[in-house]
Amino acid sequence: MTNAVEQLHAVKAKIASAEREARREPGAVTLVAVSKTFAAEDIRPVIEAGQRVFGENRVQEAQGKWPALREAFADQMQLQ
């Protein structure tokens, strides 16, 4: 498991705890993973761990890496 995946699990656990404390429905909070400055190979394990919403702030950077990651999204969607 990569450090990013470990961090993802930790953040999701904190979100779930906060949802319970606030008496919100599970899944009421959407985690937006910021993927700017990370290479596609660094993002792939996070996609494989179930993260679906990402944020980028540079269109050129996103255009360069996200086409290669579409396959990872498709593979994960087929597994669900």
PyMOL Python script that loads the backbone (N, CA, C, O; Angstrom):
from pymol import cmd

cmd.read_pdbstr("""\
ATOM      1  N   MET A   1       0.848  -1.176   0.000  1.00  0.00           N
ATOM      2  CA  MET A   1       0.000   0.000   0.000  1.00  0.00           C
ATOM      3  C   MET A   1       0.894   1.239   0.000  1.00  0.00           C
ATOM      4  O   MET A   1       1.852   1.330   0.767  1.00  0.00           O
ATOM      5  N   THR A   2       0.565   2.177  -0.864  1.00  0.00           N
ATOM      6  CA  THR A   2       1.373   3.395  -0.953  1.00  0.00           C
ATOM      7  C   THR A   2       1.008   4.364   0.167  1.00  0.00           C
ATOM      8  O   THR A   2      -0.055   4.262   0.779  1.00  0.00           O
ATOM      9  N   ASN A   3       1.904   5.296   0.416  1.00  0.00           N
ATOM     10  CA  ASN A   3       1.656   6.320   1.420  1.00  0.00           C
ATOM     11  C   ASN A   3       0.389   7.107   1.081  1.00  0.00           C
ATOM     12  O   ASN A   3      -0.388   7.439   1.976  1.00  0.00           O
ATOM     13  N   ALA A   4       0.179   7.404  -0.184  1.00  0.00           N
ATOM     14  CA  ALA A   4      -1.016   8.150  -0.598  1.00  0.00           C
ATOM     15  C   ALA A   4      -2.282   7.364  -0.281  1.00  0.00           C
ATOM     16  O   ALA A   4      -3.281   7.943   0.146  1.00  0.00           O
ATOM     17  N   VAL A   5      -2.247   6.064  -0.486  1.00  0.00           N
ATOM     18  CA  VAL A   5      -3.417   5.229  -0.191  1.00  0.00           C
ATOM     19  C   VAL A   5      -3.651   5.175   1.320  1.00  0.00           C
ATOM     20  O   VAL A   5      -4.794   5.231   1.773  1.00  0.00           O
ATOM     21  N   GLU A   6      -2.589   5.068   2.084  1.00  0.00           N
ATOM     22  CA  GLU A   6      -2.725   5.087   3.546  1.00  0.00           C
ATOM     23  C   GLU A   6      -3.341   6.406   4.003  1.00  0.00           C
ATOM     24  O   GLU A   6      -4.220   6.423   4.865  1.00  0.00           O
ATOM     25  N   GLN A   7      -2.877   7.505   3.422  1.00  0.00           N
ATOM     26  CA  GLN A   7      -3.429   8.820   3.769  1.00  0.00           C
ATOM     27  C   GLN A   7      -4.898   8.921   3.365  1.00  0.00           C
ATOM     28  O   GLN A   7      -5.709   9.493   4.093  1.00  0.00           O
ATOM     29  N   LEU A   8      -5.234   8.366   2.209  1.00  0.00           N
ATOM     30  CA  LEU A   8      -6.621   8.368   1.748  1.00  0.00           C
ATOM     31  C   LEU A   8      -7.516   7.649   2.754  1.00  0.00           C
ATOM     32  O   LEU A   8      -8.575   8.157   3.123  1.00  0.00           O
ATOM     33  N   HIS A   9      -7.089   6.469   3.195  1.00  0.00           N
ATOM     34  CA  HIS A   9      -7.882   5.710   4.169  1.00  0.00           C
ATOM     35  C   HIS A   9      -8.035   6.486   5.479  1.00  0.00           C
ATOM     36  O   HIS A   9      -9.110   6.488   6.078  1.00  0.00           O
ATOM     37  N   ALA A  10      -6.968   7.140   5.920  1.00  0.00           N
ATOM     38  CA  ALA A  10      -7.018   7.916   7.163  1.00  0.00           C
ATOM     39  C   ALA A  10      -7.988   9.091   7.040  1.00  0.00           C
ATOM     40  O   ALA A  10      -8.770   9.352   7.955  1.00  0.00           O
ATOM     41  N   VAL A  11      -7.937   9.796   5.917  1.00  0.00           N
ATOM     42  CA  VAL A  11      -8.832  10.940   5.714  1.00  0.00           C
ATOM     43  C   VAL A  11     -10.278  10.471   5.613  1.00  0.00           C
ATOM     44  O   VAL A  11     -11.174  11.103   6.173  1.00  0.00           O
ATOM     45  N   LYS A  12     -10.515   9.370   4.906  1.00  0.00           N
ATOM     46  CA  LYS A  12     -11.885   8.854   4.792  1.00  0.00           C
ATOM     47  C   LYS A  12     -12.431   8.449   6.158  1.00  0.00           C
ATOM     48  O   LYS A  12     -13.614   8.643   6.435  1.00  0.00           O
ATOM     49  N   ALA A  13     -11.581   7.890   7.008  1.00  0.00           N
ATOM     50  CA  ALA A  13     -12.013   7.522   8.362  1.00  0.00           C
ATOM     51  C   ALA A  13     -12.376   8.767   9.167  1.00  0.00           C
ATOM     52  O   ALA A  13     -13.362   8.764   9.904  1.00  0.00           O
ATOM     53  N   LYS A  14     -11.590   9.825   9.031  1.00  0.00           N
ATOM     54  CA  LYS A  14     -11.889  11.081   9.734  1.00  0.00           C
ATOM     55  C   LYS A  14     -13.193  11.691   9.228  1.00  0.00           C
ATOM     56  O   LYS A  14     -13.987  12.214  10.011  1.00  0.00           O
ATOM     57  N   ILE A  15     -13.407  11.621   7.931  1.00  0.00           N
ATOM     58  CA  ILE A  15     -14.651  12.145   7.355  1.00  0.00           C
ATOM     59  C   ILE A  15     -15.842  11.356   7.882  1.00  0.00           C
ATOM     60  O   ILE A  15     -16.858  11.941   8.260  1.00  0.00           O
ATOM     61  N   ALA A  16     -15.724  10.037   7.909  1.00  0.00           N
ATOM     62  CA  ALA A  16     -16.816   9.196   8.408  1.00  0.00           C
ATOM     63  C   ALA A  16     -17.122   9.521   9.869  1.00  0.00           C
ATOM     64  O   ALA A  16     -18.285   9.583  10.266  1.00  0.00           O
ATOM     65  N   SER A  17     -16.085   9.725  10.656  1.00  0.00           N
ATOM     66  CA  SER A  17     -16.269  10.084  12.064  1.00  0.00           C
ATOM     67  C   SER A  17     -16.968  11.437  12.194  1.00  0.00           C
ATOM     68  O   SER A  17     -17.881  11.593  13.005  1.00  0.00           O
ATOM     69  N   ALA A  18     -16.540  12.404  11.400  1.00  0.00           N
ATOM     70  CA  ALA A  18     -17.156  13.735  11.433  1.00  0.00           C
ATOM     71  C   ALA A  18     -18.617  13.679  10.984  1.00  0.00           C
ATOM     72  O   ALA A  18     -19.464  14.384  11.533  1.00  0.00           O
ATOM     73  N   GLU A  19     -18.910  12.845   9.990  1.00  0.00           N
ATOM     74  CA  GLU A  19     -20.298  12.687   9.544  1.00  0.00           C
ATOM     75  C   GLU A  19     -21.161  12.146  10.683  1.00  0.00           C
ATOM     76  O   GLU A  19     -22.270  12.628  10.912  1.00  0.00           O
ATOM     77  N   ARG A  20     -20.647  11.143  11.393  1.00  0.00           N
ATOM     78  CA  ARG A  20     -21.403  10.571  12.515  1.00  0.00           C
ATOM     79  C   ARG A  20     -21.634  11.622  13.605  1.00  0.00           C
ATOM     80  O   ARG A  20     -22.749  11.775  14.105  1.00  0.00           O
ATOM     81  N   GLU A  21     -20.570  12.342  13.966  1.00  0.00           N
ATOM     82  CA  GLU A  21     -20.679  13.371  15.009  1.00  0.00           C
ATOM     83  C   GLU A  21     -21.686  14.453  14.639  1.00  0.00           C
ATOM     84  O   GLU A  21     -22.410  14.961  15.495  1.00  0.00           O
ATOM     85  N   ALA A  22     -21.724  14.796  13.365  1.00  0.00           N
ATOM     86  CA  ALA A  22     -22.634  15.843  12.892  1.00  0.00           C
ATOM     87  C   ALA A  22     -24.013  15.299  12.534  1.00  0.00           C
ATOM     88  O   ALA A  22     -24.883  16.035  12.067  1.00  0.00           O
ATOM     89  N   ARG A  23     -24.200  13.995  12.761  1.00  0.00           N
ATOM     90  CA  ARG A  23     -25.465  13.318  12.440  1.00  0.00           C
ATOM     91  C   ARG A  23     -25.844  13.485  10.969  1.00  0.00           C
ATOM     92  O   ARG A  23     -27.003  13.707  10.617  1.00  0.00           O
ATOM     93  N   ARG A  24     -24.841  13.372  10.146  1.00  0.00           N
ATOM     94  CA  ARG A  24     -25.076  13.434   8.699  1.00  0.00           C
ATOM     95  C   ARG A  24     -25.078  12.021   8.151  1.00  0.00           C
ATOM     96  O   ARG A  24     -24.493  11.115   8.745  1.00  0.00           O
ATOM     97  N   GLU A  25     -25.722  11.840   7.042  1.00  0.00           N
ATOM     98  CA  GLU A  25     -25.777  10.536   6.391  1.00  0.00           C
ATOM     99  C   GLU A  25     -24.382  10.109   5.958  1.00  0.00           C
ATOM    100  O   GLU A  25     -23.588  10.950   5.537  1.00  0.00           O
ATOM    101  N   PRO A  26     -24.067   8.816   6.051  1.00  0.00           N
ATOM    102  CA  PRO A  26     -22.780   8.347   5.517  1.00  0.00           C
ATOM    103  C   PRO A  26     -22.686   8.691   4.029  1.00  0.00           C
ATOM    104  O   PRO A  26     -23.624   8.457   3.268  1.00  0.00           O
ATOM    105  N   GLY A  27     -21.569   9.237   3.634  1.00  0.00           N
ATOM    106  CA  GLY A  27     -21.377   9.628   2.243  1.00  0.00           C
ATOM    107  C   GLY A  27     -21.857  11.033   1.928  1.00  0.00           C
ATOM    108  O   GLY A  27     -21.804  11.459   0.774  1.00  0.00           O
ATOM    109  N   ALA A  28     -22.328  11.770   2.948  1.00  0.00           N
ATOM    110  CA  ALA A  28     -22.824  13.130   2.715  1.00  0.00           C
ATOM    111  C   ALA A  28     -21.705  14.093   2.337  1.00  0.00           C
ATOM    112  O   ALA A  28     -21.946  15.112   1.689  1.00  0.00           O
ATOM    113  N   VAL A  29     -20.492  13.768   2.742  1.00  0.00           N
ATOM    114  CA  VAL A  29     -19.339  14.622   2.453  1.00  0.00           C
ATOM    115  C   VAL A  29     -18.563  14.013   1.295  1.00  0.00           C
ATOM    116  O   VAL A  29     -18.292  12.812   1.286  1.00  0.00           O
ATOM    117  N   THR A  30     -18.208  14.833   0.326  1.00  0.00           N
ATOM    118  CA  THR A  30     -17.422  14.378  -0.821  1.00  0.00           C
ATOM    119  C   THR A  30     -15.976  14.806  -0.643  1.00  0.00           C
ATOM    120  O   THR A  30     -15.679  15.986  -0.456  1.00  0.00           O
ATOM    121  N   LEU A  31     -15.091  13.840  -0.705  1.00  0.00           N
ATOM    122  CA  LEU A  31     -13.659  14.117  -0.629  1.00  0.00           C
ATOM    123  C   LEU A  31     -13.147  14.429  -2.031  1.00  0.00           C
ATOM    124  O   LEU A  31     -13.283  13.612  -2.942  1.00  0.00           O
ATOM    125  N   VAL A  32     -12.562  15.602  -2.200  1.00  0.00           N
ATOM    126  CA  VAL A  32     -11.938  15.984  -3.463  1.00  0.00           C
ATOM    127  C   VAL A  32     -10.434  15.846  -3.272  1.00  0.00           C
ATOM    128  O   VAL A  32      -9.821  16.626  -2.543  1.00  0.00           O
ATOM    129  N   ALA A  33      -9.849  14.860  -3.923  1.00  0.00           N
ATOM    130  CA  ALA A  33      -8.404  14.639  -3.825  1.00  0.00           C
ATOM    131  C   ALA A  33      -7.694  15.590  -4.784  1.00  0.00           C
ATOM    132  O   ALA A  33      -8.009  15.634  -5.973  1.00  0.00           O
ATOM    133  N   VAL A  34      -6.755  16.331  -4.271  1.00  0.00           N
ATOM    134  CA  VAL A  34      -6.008  17.278  -5.101  1.00  0.00           C
ATOM    135  C   VAL A  34      -4.842  16.534  -5.728  1.00  0.00           C
ATOM    136  O   VAL A  34      -3.942  16.059  -5.036  1.00  0.00           O
ATOM    137  N   SER A  35      -4.875  16.441  -7.043  1.00  0.00           N
ATOM    138  CA  SER A  35      -3.870  15.646  -7.748  1.00  0.00           C
ATOM    139  C   SER A  35      -2.862  16.491  -8.505  1.00  0.00           C
ATOM    140  O   SER A  35      -2.018  15.962  -9.227  1.00  0.00           O
ATOM    141  N   LYS A  36      -2.948  17.806  -8.339  1.00  0.00           N
ATOM    142  CA  LYS A  36      -1.997  18.673  -9.041  1.00  0.00           C
ATOM    143  C   LYS A  36      -0.581  18.348  -8.592  1.00  0.00           C
ATOM    144  O   LYS A  36      -0.349  18.015  -7.430  1.00  0.00           O
ATOM    145  N   THR A  37       0.321  18.443  -9.478  1.00  0.00           N
ATOM    146  CA  THR A  37       1.763  18.182  -9.321  1.00  0.00           C
ATOM    147  C   THR A  37       2.108  16.706  -9.160  1.00  0.00           C
ATOM    148  O   THR A  37       3.289  16.364  -9.094  1.00  0.00           O
ATOM    149  N   PHE A  38       1.114  15.822  -9.094  1.00  0.00           N
ATOM    150  CA  PHE A  38       1.397  14.394  -8.990  1.00  0.00           C
ATOM    151  C   PHE A  38       1.339  13.753 -10.371  1.00  0.00           C
ATOM    152  O   PHE A  38       0.488  14.095 -11.191  1.00  0.00           O
ATOM    153  N   ALA A  39       2.238  12.837 -10.612  1.00  0.00           N
ATOM    154  CA  ALA A  39       2.270  12.118 -11.887  1.00  0.00           C
ATOM    155  C   ALA A  39       1.160  11.069 -11.923  1.00  0.00           C
ATOM    156  O   ALA A  39       0.653  10.649 -10.883  1.00  0.00           O
ATOM    157  N   ALA A  40       0.795  10.659 -13.124  1.00  0.00           N
ATOM    158  CA  ALA A  40      -0.263   9.665 -13.300  1.00  0.00           C
ATOM    159  C   ALA A  40       0.028   8.392 -12.516  1.00  0.00           C
ATOM    160  O   ALA A  40      -0.882   7.815 -11.921  1.00  0.00           O
ATOM    161  N   GLU A  41       1.274   7.948 -12.505  1.00  0.00           N
ATOM    162  CA  GLU A  41       1.602   6.704 -11.792  1.00  0.00           C
ATOM    163  C   GLU A  41       1.443   6.845 -10.277  1.00  0.00           C
ATOM    164  O   GLU A  41       1.298   5.844  -9.576  1.00  0.00           O
ATOM    165  N   ASP A  42       1.469   8.075  -9.771  1.00  0.00           N
ATOM    166  CA  ASP A  42       1.228   8.307  -8.343  1.00  0.00           C
ATOM    167  C   ASP A  42      -0.265   8.331  -8.023  1.00  0.00           C
ATOM    168  O   ASP A  42      -0.675   8.004  -6.909  1.00  0.00           O
ATOM    169  N   ILE A  43      -1.062   8.716  -8.997  1.00  0.00           N
ATOM    170  CA  ILE A  43      -2.509   8.836  -8.804  1.00  0.00           C
ATOM    171  C   ILE A  43      -3.210   7.491  -8.978  1.00  0.00           C
ATOM    172  O   ILE A  43      -4.214   7.226  -8.317  1.00  0.00           O
ATOM    173  N   ARG A  44      -2.695   6.656  -9.849  1.00  0.00           N
ATOM    174  CA  ARG A  44      -3.335   5.368 -10.155  1.00  0.00           C
ATOM    175  C   ARG A  44      -3.674   4.553  -8.897  1.00  0.00           C
ATOM    176  O   ARG A  44      -4.799   4.061  -8.803  1.00  0.00           O
ATOM    177  N   PRO A  45      -2.759   4.384  -7.919  1.00  0.00           N
ATOM    178  CA  PRO A  45      -3.113   3.598  -6.728  1.00  0.00           C
ATOM    179  C   PRO A  45      -4.269   4.207  -5.929  1.00  0.00           C
ATOM    180  O   PRO A  45      -5.035   3.485  -5.291  1.00  0.00           O
ATOM    181  N   VAL A  46      -4.390   5.515  -5.965  1.00  0.00           N
ATOM    182  CA  VAL A  46      -5.477   6.183  -5.251  1.00  0.00           C
ATOM    183  C   VAL A  46      -6.810   5.891  -5.950  1.00  0.00           C
ATOM    184  O   VAL A  46      -7.827   5.678  -5.290  1.00  0.00           O
ATOM    185  N   ILE A  47      -6.799   5.882  -7.266  1.00  0.00           N
ATOM    186  CA  ILE A  47      -7.996   5.501  -8.030  1.00  0.00           C
ATOM    187  C   ILE A  47      -8.351   4.057  -7.711  1.00  0.00           C
ATOM    188  O   ILE A  47      -9.513   3.731  -7.471  1.00  0.00           O
ATOM    189  N   GLU A  48      -7.344   3.196  -7.710  1.00  0.00           N
ATOM    190  CA  GLU A  48      -7.574   1.777  -7.432  1.00  0.00           C
ATOM    191  C   GLU A  48      -8.094   1.556  -6.013  1.00  0.00           C
ATOM    192  O   GLU A  48      -8.758   0.555  -5.744  1.00  0.00           O
ATOM    193  N   ALA A  49      -7.795   2.487  -5.103  1.00  0.00           N
ATOM    194  CA  ALA A  49      -8.285   2.401  -3.724  1.00  0.00           C
ATOM    195  C   ALA A  49      -9.697   2.966  -3.579  1.00  0.00           C
ATOM    196  O   ALA A  49     -10.266   2.946  -2.488  1.00  0.00           O
ATOM    197  N   GLY A  50     -10.261   3.470  -4.678  1.00  0.00           N
ATOM    198  CA  GLY A  50     -11.654   3.893  -4.653  1.00  0.00           C
ATOM    199  C   GLY A  50     -11.936   5.379  -4.752  1.00  0.00           C
ATOM    200  O   GLY A  50     -13.101   5.774  -4.791  1.00  0.00           O
ATOM    201  N   GLN A  51     -10.911   6.213  -4.794  1.00  0.00           N
ATOM    202  CA  GLN A  51     -11.153   7.661  -4.917  1.00  0.00           C
ATOM    203  C   GLN A  51     -11.639   7.977  -6.325  1.00  0.00           C
ATOM    204  O   GLN A  51     -11.060   7.514  -7.308  1.00  0.00           O
ATOM    205  N   ARG A  52     -12.713   8.774  -6.418  1.00  0.00           N
ATOM    206  CA  ARG A  52     -13.311   9.070  -7.718  1.00  0.00           C
ATOM    207  C   ARG A  52     -13.340  10.551  -8.067  1.00  0.00           C
ATOM    208  O   ARG A  52     -13.531  10.893  -9.234  1.00  0.00           O
ATOM    209  N   VAL A  53     -13.158  11.439  -7.102  1.00  0.00           N
ATOM    210  CA  VAL A  53     -13.258  12.874  -7.363  1.00  0.00           C
ATOM    211  C   VAL A  53     -11.890  13.502  -7.140  1.00  0.00           C
ATOM    212  O   VAL A  53     -11.295  13.368  -6.071  1.00  0.00           O
ATOM    213  N   PHE A  54     -11.404  14.187  -8.164  1.00  0.00           N
ATOM    214  CA  PHE A  54     -10.077  14.798  -8.116  1.00  0.00           C
ATOM    215  C   PHE A  54     -10.169  16.253  -8.532  1.00  0.00           C
ATOM    216  O   PHE A  54     -11.066  16.649  -9.278  1.00  0.00           O
ATOM    217  N   GLY A  55      -9.228  17.042  -8.038  1.00  0.00           N
ATOM    218  CA  GLY A  55      -9.146  18.444  -8.415  1.00  0.00           C
ATOM    219  C   GLY A  55      -7.790  18.759  -9.015  1.00  0.00           C
ATOM    220  O   GLY A  55      -6.756  18.306  -8.524  1.00  0.00           O
ATOM    221  N   GLU A  56      -7.809  19.527 -10.067  1.00  0.00           N
ATOM    222  CA  GLU A  56      -6.597  20.010 -10.737  1.00  0.00           C
ATOM    223  C   GLU A  56      -6.751  21.518 -10.888  1.00  0.00           C
ATOM    224  O   GLU A  56      -7.873  22.018 -10.975  1.00  0.00           O
ATOM    225  N   ASN A  57      -5.652  22.241 -10.920  1.00  0.00           N
ATOM    226  CA  ASN A  57      -5.792  23.673 -11.160  1.00  0.00           C
ATOM    227  C   ASN A  57      -5.057  24.129 -12.414  1.00  0.00           C
ATOM    228  O   ASN A  57      -5.054  25.317 -12.737  1.00  0.00           O
ATOM    229  N   ARG A  58      -4.446  23.206 -13.109  1.00  0.00           N
ATOM    230  CA  ARG A  58      -3.764  23.554 -14.359  1.00  0.00           C
ATOM    231  C   ARG A  58      -4.280  22.641 -15.472  1.00  0.00           C
ATOM    232  O   ARG A  58      -4.040  21.433 -15.472  1.00  0.00           O
ATOM    233  N   VAL A  59      -4.985  23.242 -16.406  1.00  0.00           N
ATOM    234  CA  VAL A  59      -5.581  22.464 -17.490  1.00  0.00           C
ATOM    235  C   VAL A  59      -4.518  21.706 -18.266  1.00  0.00           C
ATOM    236  O   VAL A  59      -4.713  20.539 -18.607  1.00  0.00           O
ATOM    237  N   GLN A  60      -3.398  22.354 -18.549  1.00  0.00           N
ATOM    238  CA  GLN A  60      -2.353  21.707 -19.340  1.00  0.00           C
ATOM    239  C   GLN A  60      -1.810  20.468 -18.624  1.00  0.00           C
ATOM    240  O   GLN A  60      -1.548  19.445 -19.256  1.00  0.00           O
ATOM    241  N   GLU A  61      -1.647  20.564 -17.329  1.00  0.00           N
ATOM    242  CA  GLU A  61      -1.147  19.416 -16.562  1.00  0.00           C
ATOM    243  C   GLU A  61      -2.169  18.277 -16.579  1.00  0.00           C
ATOM    244  O   GLU A  61      -1.807  17.114 -16.755  1.00  0.00           O
ATOM    245  N   ALA A  62      -3.428  18.613 -16.399  1.00  0.00           N
ATOM    246  CA  ALA A  62      -4.482  17.603 -16.413  1.00  0.00           C
ATOM    247  C   ALA A  62      -4.577  16.928 -17.776  1.00  0.00           C
ATOM    248  O   ALA A  62      -4.737  15.710 -17.858  1.00  0.00           O
ATOM    249  N   GLN A  63      -4.480  17.708 -18.837  1.00  0.00           N
ATOM    250  CA  GLN A  63      -4.564  17.141 -20.185  1.00  0.00           C
ATOM    251  C   GLN A  63      -3.439  16.154 -20.438  1.00  0.00           C
ATOM    252  O   GLN A  63      -3.604  15.206 -21.205  1.00  0.00           O
ATOM    253  N   GLY A  64      -2.309  16.367 -19.806  1.00  0.00           N
ATOM    254  CA  GLY A  64      -1.173  15.484 -20.012  1.00  0.00           C
ATOM    255  C   GLY A  64      -1.261  14.165 -19.283  1.00  0.00           C
ATOM    256  O   GLY A  64      -0.692  13.175 -19.742  1.00  0.00           O
ATOM    257  N   LYS A  65      -1.965  14.120 -18.149  1.00  0.00           N
ATOM    258  CA  LYS A  65      -1.950  12.882 -17.370  1.00  0.00           C
ATOM    259  C   LYS A  65      -3.278  12.140 -17.308  1.00  0.00           C
ATOM    260  O   LYS A  65      -3.280  10.918 -17.164  1.00  0.00           O
ATOM    261  N   TRP A  66      -4.398  12.828 -17.411  1.00  0.00           N
ATOM    262  CA  TRP A  66      -5.670  12.141 -17.225  1.00  0.00           C
ATOM    263  C   TRP A  66      -6.065  11.192 -18.348  1.00  0.00           C
ATOM    264  O   TRP A  66      -6.734  10.198 -18.068  1.00  0.00           O
ATOM    265  N   PRO A  67      -5.694  11.435 -19.592  1.00  0.00           N
ATOM    266  CA  PRO A  67      -6.017  10.418 -20.601  1.00  0.00           C
ATOM    267  C   PRO A  67      -5.440   9.041 -20.249  1.00  0.00           C
ATOM    268  O   PRO A  67      -6.077   8.019 -20.501  1.00  0.00           O
ATOM    269  N   ALA A  68      -4.255   9.014 -19.676  1.00  0.00           N
ATOM    270  CA  ALA A  68      -3.636   7.744 -19.287  1.00  0.00           C
ATOM    271  C   ALA A  68      -4.348   7.107 -18.094  1.00  0.00           C
ATOM    272  O   ALA A  68      -4.243   5.898 -17.890  1.00  0.00           O
ATOM    273  N   LEU A  69      -5.060   7.895 -17.316  1.00  0.00           N
ATOM    274  CA  LEU A  69      -5.732   7.378 -16.125  1.00  0.00           C
ATOM    275  C   LEU A  69      -7.167   6.928 -16.386  1.00  0.00           C
ATOM    276  O   LEU A  69      -7.783   6.302 -15.523  1.00  0.00           O
ATOM    277  N   ARG A  70      -7.695   7.232 -17.542  1.00  0.00           N
ATOM    278  CA  ARG A  70      -9.066   6.810 -17.859  1.00  0.00           C
ATOM    279  C   ARG A  70      -9.216   5.298 -17.749  1.00  0.00           C
ATOM    280  O   ARG A  70     -10.245   4.805 -17.288  1.00  0.00           O
ATOM    281  N   GLU A  71      -8.196   4.567 -18.170  1.00  0.00           N
ATOM    282  CA  GLU A  71      -8.246   3.108 -18.101  1.00  0.00           C
ATOM    283  C   GLU A  71      -8.366   2.639 -16.653  1.00  0.00           C
ATOM    284  O   GLU A  71      -9.111   1.702 -16.367  1.00  0.00           O
ATOM    285  N   ALA A  72      -7.645   3.278 -15.744  1.00  0.00           N
ATOM    286  CA  ALA A  72      -7.727   2.903 -14.327  1.00  0.00           C
ATOM    287  C   ALA A  72      -9.145   3.115 -13.803  1.00  0.00           C
ATOM    288  O   ALA A  72      -9.658   2.287 -13.050  1.00  0.00           O
ATOM    289  N   PHE A  73      -9.779   4.215 -14.196  1.00  0.00           N
ATOM    290  CA  PHE A  73     -11.161   4.459 -13.785  1.00  0.00           C
ATOM    291  C   PHE A  73     -12.078   3.382 -14.359  1.00  0.00           C
ATOM    292  O   PHE A  73     -12.921   2.839 -13.646  1.00  0.00           O
ATOM    293  N   ALA A  74     -11.917   3.077 -15.632  1.00  0.00           N
ATOM    294  CA  ALA A  74     -12.763   2.075 -16.276  1.00  0.00           C
ATOM    295  C   ALA A  74     -12.593   0.718 -15.612  1.00  0.00           C
ATOM    296  O   ALA A  74     -13.577   0.021 -15.366  1.00  0.00           O
ATOM    297  N   ASP A  75     -11.358   0.338 -15.321  1.00  0.00           N
ATOM    298  CA  ASP A  75     -11.097  -0.947 -14.666  1.00  0.00           C
ATOM    299  C   ASP A  75     -11.782  -1.013 -13.309  1.00  0.00           C
ATOM    300  O   ASP A  75     -12.383  -2.034 -12.973  1.00  0.00           O
ATOM    301  N   GLN A  76     -11.702   0.050 -12.529  1.00  0.00           N
ATOM    302  CA  GLN A  76     -12.303   0.065 -11.197  1.00  0.00           C
ATOM    303  C   GLN A  76     -13.825   0.062 -11.267  1.00  0.00           C
ATOM    304  O   GLN A  76     -14.477  -0.548 -10.420  1.00  0.00           O
ATOM    305  N   MET A  77     -14.392   0.719 -12.244  1.00  0.00           N
ATOM    306  CA  MET A  77     -15.844   0.740 -12.376  1.00  0.00           C
ATOM    307  C   MET A  77     -16.365  -0.647 -12.741  1.00  0.00           C
ATOM    308  O   MET A  77     -17.455  -1.026 -12.313  1.00  0.00           O
ATOM    309  N   GLN A  78     -15.609  -1.404 -13.522  1.00  0.00           N
ATOM    310  CA  GLN A  78     -16.021  -2.750 -13.892  1.00  0.00           C
ATOM    311  C   GLN A  78     -15.990  -3.687 -12.695  1.00  0.00           C
ATOM    312  O   GLN A  78     -16.760  -4.646 -12.644  1.00  0.00           O
ATOM    313  N   LEU A  79     -15.114  -3.427 -11.733  1.00  0.00           N
ATOM    314  CA  LEU A  79     -15.003  -4.277 -10.553  1.00  0.00           C
ATOM    315  C   LEU A  79     -16.145  -4.049  -9.568  1.00  0.00           C
ATOM    316  O   LEU A  79     -16.391  -4.885  -8.697  1.00  0.00           O
ATOM    317  N   GLN A  80     -16.831  -2.943  -9.699  1.00  0.00           N
ATOM    318  CA  GLN A  80     -17.897  -2.624  -8.735  1.00  0.00           C
ATOM    319  C   GLN A  80     -19.207  -3.233  -9.135  1.00  0.00           C
ATOM    320  O   GLN A  80     -20.206  -3.063  -8.436  1.00  0.00           O
TER     321      GLN A  80
END
""", "prot")
cmd.dss("prot")
cmd.show_as("cartoon", "prot")
cmd.util.cbc("prot")
cmd.orient("prot")
